[in-house]
Amino acid sequence: MNQPLKRIVIVGGGSAGWLTAGIIAAEHATNQGSGVEITLVESADVAPIGVGEGTWPSMRGTLQKMGISETEFLLECDASFKQGSKFTNWRTNTNEHYYHPFTLPNGFNEINLSSYWQPFSDKISFADAVSEQSHLGAHGLAPKQITTPEYSFVANYGYHLDAGKFGQFLQKHCTVKLGVKHVIDHVTKINSSATGDIASITTKKQGDIFGDLFIDCTGTSSLLLAQHYKIPFISKKHILFNDSAMAVHVPYENSDSPIASFTSSTAQTAGWVWDIGLPTRRGVGYTYSSAHISHDLAEQELRNYLVPSMGKDAANSIMIRRIPLNPGHREKFWHKNCVAIGLAAGFIEPLEASALALVELSAKMISEQLPANRQTMDIIAKRFNDKFLHRWENVVDFLKLHYVLSQRTDSAYWLDNKNKESIPKSLQELISLWRYQPPYHYDATHTEEMFPPASFQYILYGMNFVTEPLAHKKRVSYADKADKLFNDNIKKTQKLLSILPTNREIINKIKKYGLPKI
């Protein structure tokens, strides 16, 4: 029980496995012959799903901590800059749109601008009034200049990337630079010790691999946590209905076609279409509820979406891949000496791209709270389970909010999403509260919330939600400050629109010159 934890075995590769390996290895100096030995075992017979092409700004810090060159990452992973999400036809089906940018509203830590914006909501959108970033997205501009150092920014950003190339890139970096041992073999058996811990895994060719901590990154099969330990799955399909997806790679019309700055989410009859701009192609897909639309009709809706950008013949002939989804998560994520990360822990749906962020946060907590020995592991495991159960609940509430606020009545899907029985009580309470006071700091009940109050503001007021705050004696005294912040945003926006390149322009320059090192 008091022996130091020395061996971590990660079962499964892909983005989840290799991100986890890299985050832990960067913290624990495995390439110096000391610290923790990390072994990643993956089967050559199991291909990664290859979706999950959007990240949050947290990925910048993750890659930097792993010692990765941003220039190298951008070029090898066919990556571009993401500044948030754009939602089209979510309020109604009349081609309306709004933005959820990665930048906080101006002065957010000092003043809540939403109350001061509300009287002018018919003249300017919330995101446009409080942030420059939605303006940058509308013009397809990059969040930095070619002279801006790696990982630094003018406007906050994450990435769009090729998931397959990303996994391969991380594998190379982790094995060559961080000392992670890579075993390509098929796991045939999981062996328990007398205490019920996992003692080792048996592989087809290399025999038994022993470890002190086992990390399950085996995707939806959840080989360790679900199949071995039988940890129950908590379905969220009664709240978030989407249980299917179709994905396709779409070529650009020509080599200098614009690269979108935001993930585009366009609502459909029974779900929504994502559209992600990479330098060499677009990643497009439709996530939908099979209870509300047949697979054949969903496929036709996706092809119809593609027609304007690629023509009817190409849209009707392009190969489309179908992916089953099972919205939900495990009852707990760390059991005995096994912890699940990525799809092995759960998946809700692609909206707002929380999947890779959850991987980052999971690996980060394991790395920073790595148990000194088996005796302390159960304490860390309880912390981990409490923290991530809250995070999954936060994700569910936030994603459901997008659907609940819709005014669409054109299909059973949108009407069913507004049914009170499908709305978590926690979200019902928040919506009731927000009718009289806007989301702000007290709504963040935990550190490192998945979606902070600012994100809820962008969705609420992007969807035309109305908050009618009670009379406030101090509100008048802040009016001048609010006006100054609104005007400052106008000036900053005008300046950035004049100096920032387009996404295509900066990617071309990065290929030629690279970004400056910090």
VODO-399860 format. One record per residue (C-alpha): x, y, z; residue in one letter. Coordinates in pm, 1 decimal, always signed. Each point is the difference from the previous one (the first is absolute). Layout:
<rs>
X_Y_Z_A
...
</rs>
This chain:
<rs>
+0.0_+0.0_+0.0_M
+288.4_+239.2_+70.3_N
+209.0_-92.5_-303.9_Q
+41.4_+302.3_-230.4_P
-202.2_+3.7_-318.9_L
+251.0_-66.8_-277.1_K
-181.5_-161.3_-295.1_R
-293.5_+144.7_-194.1_I
-155.2_-209.8_-275.6_V
-227.4_+177.1_-249.2_I
-217.1_-239.4_-199.1_V
-109.2_+151.6_-330.4_G
+148.3_+265.2_-227.9_G
-164.2_+263.9_-216.8_G
-24.2_+360.4_+114.4_S
-116.0_-97.8_+351.4_A
+278.4_-251.2_+67.1_G
+284.6_+205.6_-140.0_W
-117.2_+329.1_+151.9_L
-18.9_-174.2_+337.4_T
+346.3_-150.9_-45.0_A
+149.0_+332.7_-102.0_G
-154.9_+203.3_+280.3_I
+114.4_-243.1_+270.1_I
+342.3_-62.5_-155.3_A
+72.1_+373.5_-29.5_A
-58.4_+36.3_+374.2_E
+187.4_-306.1_+120.2_H
+328.1_-7.4_-194.3_A
-15.8_-353.9_-134.1_T
+266.7_+74.6_-259.4_N
+265.7_+59.1_+264.4_Q
+4.5_-353.4_+137.1_G
-187.0_+100.0_+314.1_S
-354.7_+77.7_+99.8_G
-287.7_-202.4_-137.6_V
+22.8_-258.3_-277.9_E
-284.7_+46.8_-246.3_I
-99.1_-275.0_-242.2_T
-272.1_+43.8_-260.6_L
-148.6_-319.0_-143.4_V
-216.7_+17.1_-308.2_E
-132.6_-258.2_-238.3_S
+81.2_+18.4_-370.2_A
-346.7_-149.6_-58.9_D
-192.2_+293.1_+153.4_V
-11.9_+317.8_-208.8_A
-70.5_+334.7_+171.8_P
-336.8_+158.5_-76.4_I
+177.3_+296.4_-160.4_G
-250.3_+271.7_+88.9_V
+30.1_+260.4_+273.2_G
+167.6_+267.7_-208.7_E
-70.2_+300.0_+224.0_G
+189.6_+105.5_+313.2_T
-24.2_+266.9_+264.9_W
+264.7_+266.1_+78.3_P
+125.8_-230.5_+277.1_S
+169.8_-205.9_-271.0_M
+256.4_+275.9_-51.2_R
+128.2_-36.9_+355.1_G
-12.4_-379.4_-25.5_T
+213.3_-12.5_-314.5_L
+240.8_+261.1_+132.1_Q
+51.4_-190.0_+325.2_K
+73.9_-313.7_-199.5_M
+279.3_+188.1_-176.7_G
-168.1_+1.5_-340.4_I
+75.2_+268.3_-258.5_S
-325.9_+168.3_-101.5_E
+128.0_+46.2_-353.8_T
+82.4_-369.8_-28.6_E
-338.1_-96.4_+146.6_F
-194.7_+226.9_-236.7_L
+174.9_-130.8_-310.2_L
+12.4_-370.8_+86.3_E
-358.4_-21.8_+130.2_C
-158.5_+204.2_-281.0_D
-116.4_+236.3_+274.8_A
-150.9_+347.4_-9.9_S
-118.8_+249.4_+260.0_F
-338.2_-29.8_+171.2_K
-150.2_+298.9_+180.2_Q
-327.9_-148.3_+118.0_G
-330.0_-123.9_-144.7_S
-253.6_+152.3_-237.6_K
-362.0_-115.7_+28.7_F
-231.8_+29.7_-298.4_T
-376.5_-72.1_-2.5_N
-7.4_-92.4_+368.4_W
-241.5_+276.8_+102.1_R
-222.0_-40.7_-305.7_T
+55.5_-155.0_-342.1_N
+28.4_+338.9_-175.0_T
+379.3_+12.2_-45.0_N
+62.2_+188.5_+325.9_E
+331.2_-50.8_+176.9_H
+193.9_+91.0_+314.6_Y
+349.6_-61.9_+139.1_Y
+152.0_-159.5_+308.8_H
+356.0_+139.9_-6.5_P
+295.9_-109.0_+211.2_F
+56.1_+351.9_+136.3_T
-169.4_+113.4_+321.3_L
-232.2_+301.8_-22.6_P
+197.1_+321.6_+49.8_N
+58.8_+82.4_+365.7_G
-166.5_-326.7_+105.2_F
+184.1_-19.3_+332.3_N
-104.1_+353.4_+91.1_E
-349.8_+47.4_-141.0_I
-278.8_-210.0_-148.1_N
-77.3_+171.3_-331.0_L
-302.9_-211.0_-88.5_S
-243.8_+222.8_+192.1_S
+130.4_+309.5_-174.3_Y
-17.8_-166.3_-342.7_W
-354.4_-134.6_+37.7_Q
-181.8_+330.5_-81.9_P
+190.3_+10.4_-332.8_F
-41.2_-369.1_-89.1_S
-203.5_+86.0_-310.5_D
+287.6_+211.9_-136.3_K
+309.7_-211.8_+63.9_I
+60.7_-362.7_+95.9_S
+141.8_-77.2_+342.6_F
+324.2_-148.8_-132.7_A
+58.6_+294.8_-235.0_D
-61.9_+248.8_+282.3_A
+231.9_-152.6_+260.2_V
+277.6_-166.7_-201.7_S
+203.7_+63.8_-312.3_E
+21.7_-370.6_-80.4_Q
-335.9_-50.6_-170.9_S
+95.1_+280.4_-241.1_H
+326.3_-180.8_-77.5_L
-195.4_-318.9_-67.2_G
-239.0_+176.2_-236.1_A
+300.5_+115.0_-205.8_H
+188.0_-331.4_+14.5_G
+296.3_+160.6_+176.8_L
+275.6_-170.2_+195.8_A
+45.3_+54.9_+377.0_P
+363.1_+107.2_-40.2_K
+256.7_+142.8_-240.1_Q
+300.7_-178.9_-145.4_I
+218.6_+202.4_+239.5_T
-197.1_-122.8_+303.9_T
+209.2_-265.0_+180.9_P
-104.0_-362.6_+24.6_E
-295.9_-55.6_+234.8_Y
-43.0_+376.8_+54.2_S
-307.9_+172.0_-137.4_F
-176.0_+320.4_-92.1_V
-337.4_-172.0_+44.5_A
-37.9_-321.7_+201.6_N
-2.9_-320.2_-205.3_Y
+2.5_-378.2_-15.3_G
+41.2_-215.6_-309.5_Y
-171.7_-193.8_-274.7_H
+210.3_-304.1_-85.3_L
+13.9_-333.0_-179.7_D
-67.2_-249.7_+280.4_A
+181.1_-286.6_-171.4_G
+312.3_+205.2_-66.8_K
-14.9_+142.6_+352.9_F
+14.6_-345.5_+158.5_G
+298.6_-96.9_-214.8_Q
+175.6_+328.6_+74.5_F
-44.6_-45.0_+374.9_L
+119.0_-360.3_-20.2_Q
+326.0_+107.2_-163.3_K
+58.2_+281.2_+248.4_H
-79.0_-210.5_+306.2_C
+222.9_-290.9_-100.0_T
+293.0_+201.4_-138.5_V
+3.4_+302.1_+234.3_K
-176.6_-110.3_+319.4_L
+111.5_-359.1_+44.3_G
-340.1_-167.7_-21.7_V
+29.7_-371.0_-80.9_K
-225.9_-104.0_-288.6_H
-128.6_-357.1_-24.4_V
-205.9_-100.2_-302.7_I
-185.5_-310.3_+109.5_D
-348.0_-131.6_+66.7_H
-117.1_-30.4_+362.0_V
-143.2_-347.6_+60.1_T
-47.9_-3.5_+377.7_K
-9.7_+226.0_+305.2_I
+155.1_-151.9_+310.9_N
-105.2_+94.4_+352.5_S
+201.7_-6.7_+320.3_S
-133.1_-132.9_+330.9_A
-123.0_+351.2_+88.6_T
-208.6_+31.1_-317.0_G
+238.4_+245.9_-162.0_D
+118.6_-62.3_-352.4_I
+341.8_-162.8_+31.1_A
+75.8_-35.7_-369.3_S
-141.3_-31.8_-347.5_I
+80.4_-295.6_-221.0_T
+84.6_+78.3_-361.1_T
-7.1_-234.4_-296.7_K
+371.2_+21.5_-87.9_K
+181.8_+164.4_+288.2_Q
-159.5_-179.6_+291.8_G
-78.8_+174.2_+328.7_D
+54.4_+372.4_+52.2_I
-5.4_+102.0_+367.0_F
-92.8_+339.0_+139.8_G
-92.5_+195.2_+311.2_D
-260.9_+220.5_-171.4_L
-195.0_-97.1_-311.5_F
-163.6_+264.2_-220.6_I
-284.9_-116.5_-223.1_D
+6.9_+180.7_-336.1_C
-163.6_-284.7_-193.3_T
-285.8_+210.7_-133.4_G
-363.0_-101.4_+20.9_T
+94.0_-363.4_+74.8_S
+143.4_+118.5_+335.1_S
+192.1_-324.2_+36.2_L
+119.7_+60.8_+355.4_L
-255.4_+215.3_+180.3_L
-317.2_-135.0_-162.8_A
+80.7_-353.8_-114.3_Q
+234.6_-99.2_+283.1_H
-138.6_+198.2_+293.2_Y
-362.5_+18.5_-121.2_K
-35.1_+368.6_+92.1_I
-354.2_+95.8_-111.9_P
-71.5_+241.3_-283.4_F
-230.4_+295.6_+67.1_I
-192.9_+81.8_-315.8_S
-87.3_+361.5_-80.0_K
-201.6_-80.5_-310.8_K
-321.5_+107.8_+173.6_H
+153.6_+348.9_+27.3_I
+217.6_+30.1_-310.8_L
-157.9_-207.8_-275.1_F
+275.1_-20.0_-262.8_N
+112.0_-362.9_-30.3_D
+143.0_-6.8_-352.9_S
+243.7_+193.0_-214.3_A
+109.7_+5.2_-362.6_M
+338.5_+142.6_-95.8_A
+166.1_+92.2_-327.6_V
+318.4_+172.1_-120.6_H
-84.5_+278.6_-243.7_V
+260.1_+146.5_-240.4_P
+26.3_+374.2_-48.9_Y
-107.1_+148.7_-330.8_E
+356.5_+123.1_-51.0_N
+328.6_+25.3_+191.7_S
-57.9_+356.7_+119.1_D
-358.3_-45.1_+123.9_S
-64.3_+174.9_+335.0_P
+55.1_-197.5_+322.4_I
-276.6_+60.6_+253.7_A
+104.5_+147.0_+335.7_S
-284.9_-163.0_+194.3_F
-149.0_-348.1_+10.5_T
-327.7_+34.8_-185.5_S
-304.1_-172.2_+156.8_S
-307.3_+12.4_-222.3_T
-326.8_-134.3_+140.6_A
-199.0_-251.0_-206.2_Q
-332.0_-183.9_+31.5_T
+123.9_-245.1_+264.0_A
+346.4_+117.5_+103.5_G
+274.5_+220.6_-135.0_W
+287.1_+1.5_-250.8_V
+355.6_+82.4_+103.7_W
+234.9_+160.9_-252.4_D
+368.8_+31.4_+90.9_I
+252.4_+176.3_-219.1_G
+349.0_-154.3_-25.7_L
+267.6_+133.6_-236.9_P
-44.6_-282.3_-255.1_T
-365.4_-100.4_+47.4_R
-315.8_+40.0_+204.3_R
-122.2_-252.6_+253.5_G
-379.3_-12.9_-20.8_V
-247.6_-218.4_+184.8_G
-360.5_-29.3_+114.0_Y
-82.6_-108.2_+354.9_T
-364.1_-90.6_+45.1_Y
-262.6_-198.7_+187.2_S
-93.7_-327.9_-169.2_S
-327.0_+10.3_+195.3_A
-96.5_+314.8_-192.7_H
+138.1_-66.7_-348.9_I
+102.2_-307.3_-198.7_S
+363.2_-52.6_-95.6_H
-89.6_+33.8_-367.8_D
-176.2_+334.5_+48.1_L
+283.3_+123.8_+221.8_A
+249.7_-89.1_-270.5_E
-205.4_+193.0_-252.8_Q
-8.8_+305.4_+228.0_E
+378.5_-15.0_+29.0_L
+39.3_-27.8_-378.3_R
-240.3_+292.3_-45.9_N
+218.6_+205.1_+234.4_Y
+303.0_-73.5_-220.3_L
-162.6_+94.3_-331.0_V
+61.6_+379.4_+14.8_P
+374.2_-43.8_+56.5_S
+77.9_-294.9_-228.6_M
-285.9_-42.8_-245.0_G
-280.7_-253.8_-15.1_K
+187.4_-279.4_-179.7_D
+301.7_+7.8_+234.9_A
-220.2_+31.4_+310.6_A
-207.5_-301.4_-102.8_N
+301.4_-218.9_-80.0_S
+240.0_+78.1_+286.3_I
+65.5_-285.5_+245.8_M
-162.8_+47.1_+341.0_I
+91.2_-194.9_+313.1_R
-257.6_-71.6_+272.0_R
+103.7_-1.3_+366.7_I
-227.6_-125.6_+280.7_P
-8.5_+214.7_+314.7_L
-111.3_-91.8_+349.7_N
-41.0_+322.8_+199.4_P
+101.6_-48.6_+362.4_G
+288.1_-76.9_+234.0_H
+118.9_-255.9_+253.8_R
-138.3_+8.5_+354.1_E
+354.6_+69.2_+114.7_K
+327.0_+36.5_-186.3_F
+267.0_-118.2_+244.2_W
-47.1_-339.3_+163.8_H
+276.3_-169.4_+199.7_K
+317.9_+52.2_-207.2_N
-179.0_+62.4_-330.7_C
-116.1_+333.1_-142.4_V
-182.8_+54.5_-329.4_A
+68.0_+293.2_-232.1_I
-161.8_+99.2_-328.8_G
-277.5_-210.3_-152.0_L
+67.6_-271.1_+259.3_A
-132.2_+246.4_+260.5_A
-289.4_+120.9_-213.7_G
-115.4_+223.9_-281.2_F
-298.5_+230.9_-30.0_I
+4.0_+149.9_-349.4_E
+234.7_+216.0_-212.8_P
-174.3_+330.9_+77.1_L
+253.1_+248.2_+147.1_E
+287.8_-251.7_-40.5_A
+39.1_-99.7_+364.6_S
+149.4_-347.3_-66.5_A
+369.1_+90.1_-34.6_L
-30.9_+260.3_+276.0_A
-118.8_-273.1_+238.3_L
+299.1_-212.1_-102.5_V
+235.0_+291.0_+73.7_E
-157.9_+71.2_+337.9_L
-2.9_-367.7_+99.7_S
+367.5_-53.8_-86.8_A
+93.9_+331.1_+161.7_K
-162.3_-95.4_+330.9_M
+162.1_-344.3_-2.4_I
+335.6_+158.8_-73.9_S
-25.1_+272.1_+262.9_E
-161.0_-223.1_+264.5_Q
+190.3_-318.4_-84.6_L
-28.7_-224.5_+306.6_P
+327.0_-46.8_+184.7_A
-98.0_-360.4_+71.6_N
-299.3_-235.8_+4.5_R
-98.8_+116.5_+348.1_Q
-82.0_+352.1_-123.1_T
-152.4_-109.4_-331.9_M
-353.0_-47.1_+133.0_D
+0.5_+355.9_+138.0_I
+105.9_+139.9_-337.6_I
-251.8_-225.9_-174.9_A
-287.7_+139.3_+209.0_K
+108.3_+355.6_-80.9_R
+24.4_-88.9_-366.8_F
-343.5_-163.3_-9.0_N
-168.6_+290.6_+180.2_D
+167.6_+256.6_-226.4_K
-79.9_-174.5_-325.7_F
-353.7_-97.2_+89.9_L
-65.0_+372.0_+47.6_H
+173.9_+77.9_-329.2_R
-211.6_-247.0_-194.1_W
-315.4_+144.9_+157.4_E
+117.6_+348.9_-96.4_N
+51.8_-114.8_-359.6_V
-348.1_-154.7_-14.4_V
-167.0_+315.0_+135.9_D
+192.3_+229.9_-232.6_F
-66.9_-202.2_-314.4_L
-367.5_-46.6_+84.4_K
-34.3_+378.0_+39.6_L
+62.0_+43.1_-374.9_H
-304.3_-213.2_-77.3_Y
-230.3_+122.9_+275.8_V
+21.6_+361.7_-114.7_L
-81.5_-73.0_-364.0_S
-319.1_+149.1_-141.4_Q
-17.7_-261.7_-275.7_R
-331.2_-184.5_-29.5_T
+51.3_-158.3_-342.6_D
+64.6_-355.0_+122.3_S
-67.2_-232.6_+293.8_A
+373.1_+5.9_+79.6_Y
+1.3_+366.8_+96.8_W
-331.1_-22.4_+183.2_L
+112.8_-306.9_+197.6_D
+319.3_+180.2_+101.7_N
-212.4_+262.6_+174.7_K
-203.6_-260.4_+185.9_N
+51.6_+63.4_+371.7_K
+55.4_-370.7_+66.4_E
+314.5_+8.7_-217.5_S
+152.5_+300.6_+181.3_I
+217.5_-71.2_+308.2_P
-134.5_+157.4_+317.3_K
+331.4_+178.9_+48.9_S
-41.6_+174.2_-336.5_L
-364.6_+80.2_+66.6_Q
+104.2_+176.4_+319.5_E
+271.6_+198.0_-175.0_L
-235.4_+116.5_-275.9_I
-251.4_+112.6_+263.1_S
+273.3_+193.7_+179.2_L
+136.3_+157.0_-318.2_W
-335.7_+153.5_-81.4_R
+74.4_+249.1_+277.2_Y
+377.6_+6.8_+27.3_Q
+255.2_-72.3_-272.9_P
+262.8_-273.2_+36.4_P
+305.3_+121.7_+184.8_Y
+271.2_-108.0_+243.1_H
-226.7_-167.2_+257.8_Y
-120.0_-239.9_-269.0_D
+349.0_-153.2_-8.8_A
-14.4_-235.6_+296.1_T
+328.6_-183.8_-70.8_H
+349.3_+95.0_-111.8_T
+80.9_-68.9_-365.7_E
-363.1_-28.7_-106.4_E
-44.4_-166.5_-338.9_M
-224.8_+285.6_-111.3_F
+31.5_+317.7_+206.5_P
-277.5_+259.1_+46.4_P
+126.3_+200.6_-299.5_A
-75.0_-296.5_-228.0_S
-353.5_-22.4_+134.8_F
-39.9_+373.2_-70.9_Q
+103.7_-40.7_-363.3_Y
-254.7_-279.7_-55.7_I
-284.2_+158.5_+196.7_L
+21.5_+337.9_-165.6_Y
+99.0_-139.4_-337.5_G
-331.1_-187.6_+11.4_M
-192.2_+320.8_+92.6_N
-60.9_-96.9_+363.1_F
-131.3_+294.5_+204.5_V
+119.6_+76.2_+353.1_T
-201.0_+262.6_+187.7_E
+223.7_+98.2_+291.1_P
-150.0_+153.6_+311.5_L
+62.5_+367.1_+67.6_A
+353.5_+43.5_+128.1_H
+112.6_+316.4_+176.9_K
+360.0_-36.1_-119.2_K
-83.6_-74.5_-360.3_R
-10.7_+367.2_-106.7_V
+350.7_+57.5_+136.1_S
+135.4_-271.1_-233.5_Y
-171.7_+133.0_-313.6_A
+293.8_+221.7_-97.3_D
+240.8_-289.9_+46.9_K
-219.1_-224.2_-215.9_A
-16.8_+264.0_-274.4_D
+378.1_+30.0_+5.3_K
+42.1_-378.3_-35.1_L
-244.3_-9.8_-292.1_F
+185.7_+283.6_-172.7_N
+337.5_-158.1_+75.2_D
-123.5_-315.4_-170.6_N
-95.8_+196.7_-311.3_I
+346.2_+159.5_-17.2_K
+183.2_-325.7_+61.6_K
-211.0_-177.6_-261.1_T
+72.1_+264.5_-263.5_Q
+372.3_-21.6_+71.0_K
+12.3_-381.7_-17.4_L
-204.4_-10.4_-319.5_L
+264.4_+220.6_-160.2_S
+311.6_-190.7_+112.8_I
-85.4_-370.3_+23.1_L
+48.8_-234.0_-297.3_P
-253.2_-257.2_-112.5_T
+40.1_-357.8_+119.5_N
+114.9_-104.9_-347.6_R
+258.2_+280.4_-14.3_E
+158.3_-81.9_+335.1_I
+8.9_-376.7_-68.2_I
+183.3_+70.1_-327.2_N
+248.5_+223.4_+183.9_K
+53.5_-259.8_+273.6_I
+85.7_-256.1_-268.3_K
+257.2_+241.6_-139.7_K
+147.3_+165.5_+309.9_Y
-128.5_-177.7_+311.7_G
-115.6_+182.5_+313.1_L
+256.1_+173.2_+224.5_P
+109.1_-201.8_+302.8_K
-84.6_+143.0_+340.7_I
</rs>
